[in-house]
Amino acid sequence: MEIDLERHEPRSEAFRAQVCVVGAGIAGITLTHVLSRRGIEVALLEAGGAEIEERSQSLVAEARLEGQPHVGTREGRFRAFGGSSLRWGGQLLRMPEEPGPGWPIAGEELARYQAEAERMLGVDELPFGAEEFFPAVGLKPPPLIAGLGELDASLSKWTPFSRRNLAHTLGREVLAHPWARVYLHAQVTEILLAGHGARVEALLVRNSAGATFRFEAEHFVVAAGTVETSRLLLASRSVAANGVGNGRDQVGRNFHDHLTLPVATLAGAARKRLLAELRPWVFGETVHSMKLEASAELRKRLGLNPVLAHLVLEEPEGSGVAVVREALTARQRGGLWPMLRTHAGQIPGAAVEAVRLAWGAKVGHRRMVSDNAAVNLQFNLAQDAPSRSRIRLSGELDAFGIPQAVVDWRVSGNELATIRGFAAWLKERFGALGIEGLGWLPEVFVAGARLPELDDARHAMGGACMGKDADESVVDAELTVRGVANLSIASAAVFPSGSPQLPTLPMMALTLRLAERIAGLVDVEAK
């Protein structure tokens, strides 16, 4: 059921549910979907509306950026039902067995939850590791993998466009389920603690007209984005002067992202060979893209952070392949017909390209790349753990009276050294293999030179990190906020470090694990 608080009359009595979830993005919808199917009554609170609205998005732009501008703070957040899945690229990589510094949970413990998340997202069951993938599909591994023997080869999975927007998949099931209620335009202004702060008593909520509402539950989960999670914890100060879960000044600390940089353009023989060996494979509806990650041994020898290289394919704007992709993206966003009207003149050519794409995928199991496509070699790398970056509160209030966030993002010399060291190693290896035609970014080999295209990957993590040490973490291994028994966090905000892997699949796995735990707690409490 959907309830829009924008059109709801103020009420003196509280809304009640067994579980109250803040944030209807990927984690919030997944959690609500699982719990409601277990017969647990869930209230899912979304600060935005059913779709992306300018007035809701304008609040995102008010966050203040310090240090190196973290573009993903503003561009990667969506206040609407579906959250980041409304624009999500859909790429998945499984968490390694050793996730990284600070993780109190082994990757293998999350394996079955990751498999469940993959089923929810509609990708195939093929392995992620290259050693297992190619035998499973009856193909020989590309020779280049053996030539780059100090790299660990794996393949990501791309969620089909029809399954990327969770508002249109799991979200529809949530809206139709009798045990789930979705409250739109429900901006949480405070997590209200009871007594001495050992439990959450209620959530205080406002709509844009200033009407206030109160939500009570047995268990509460913050499933907001990384920045919003820290902001809400820090801003809830009526009982805990420093904010909820912040008795040891850890909320907002260790904010981090993945750094990303195009380090080389491919032309001539290099373009031909690397496309032949590494361009994506397609099986059914799932596209698989090669990732070449520095092994633990190579990282230790060269002093590198976790880092990987992969190909980025960019078709010319207006080309048939680009129009096909735009149509698929429009389908994800729910705006296919306006897109088709805009590109009506390009539809015939796009249809031809669509047939070629489908034929190549069906017969050759490879993604087609046009002769005019730009092909770049891209790096993704993890930041230092812990990072020096932090989320704080500013003295300025937003339209709901909540202090705005300050995102102070830092890039370290060690991270820049990883980019330069890995690029130098790859350049030497490609040369030894006789691969010529890579146009390397000159600045990447000049110590101290500015890297003009260095960017964040829109993978905001940290700020409410999990860990074993209570003095250095906000939540424990069960994702419970320390000192607050009935408050959990389901967000990439809990990641204490990031391998260069993508955060969505591990985040969903953690959410499914949390759902299992909460279901047991609520069942016990209900009895």
SULVENTA-V7844 format. One record per helix or strand of 2 or more residues. SS is the DSSP state (hx for helix, st for strand). FROM is the first residue (numbers start at 1). TO is the last residue. If there is no record, write none. Layout:
BEGIN
SS_FROM_TO, SS_FROM_TO
END
This chain:
BEGIN
st_2_4, hx_5_7, st_15_16, st_19_22, hx_26_37, st_42_45, hx_54_60, st_64_67, hx_72_75, hx_83_86, st_91_92, hx_107_121, hx_130_136, hx_143_147, st_151_158, hx_161_164, hx_166_168, hx_170_176, st_180_184, st_187_194, st_199_206, st_212_216, st_219_222, hx_226_235, st_253_256, st_258_266, hx_268_278, st_281_283, st_286_294, hx_296_302, st_307_314, hx_320_333, hx_336_342, hx_344_364, st_374_382, st_389_397, st_403_409, hx_413_432, st_438_440, hx_442_445, st_455_456, hx_470_472, st_480_481, st_487_489, hx_492_494, hx_503_526
END
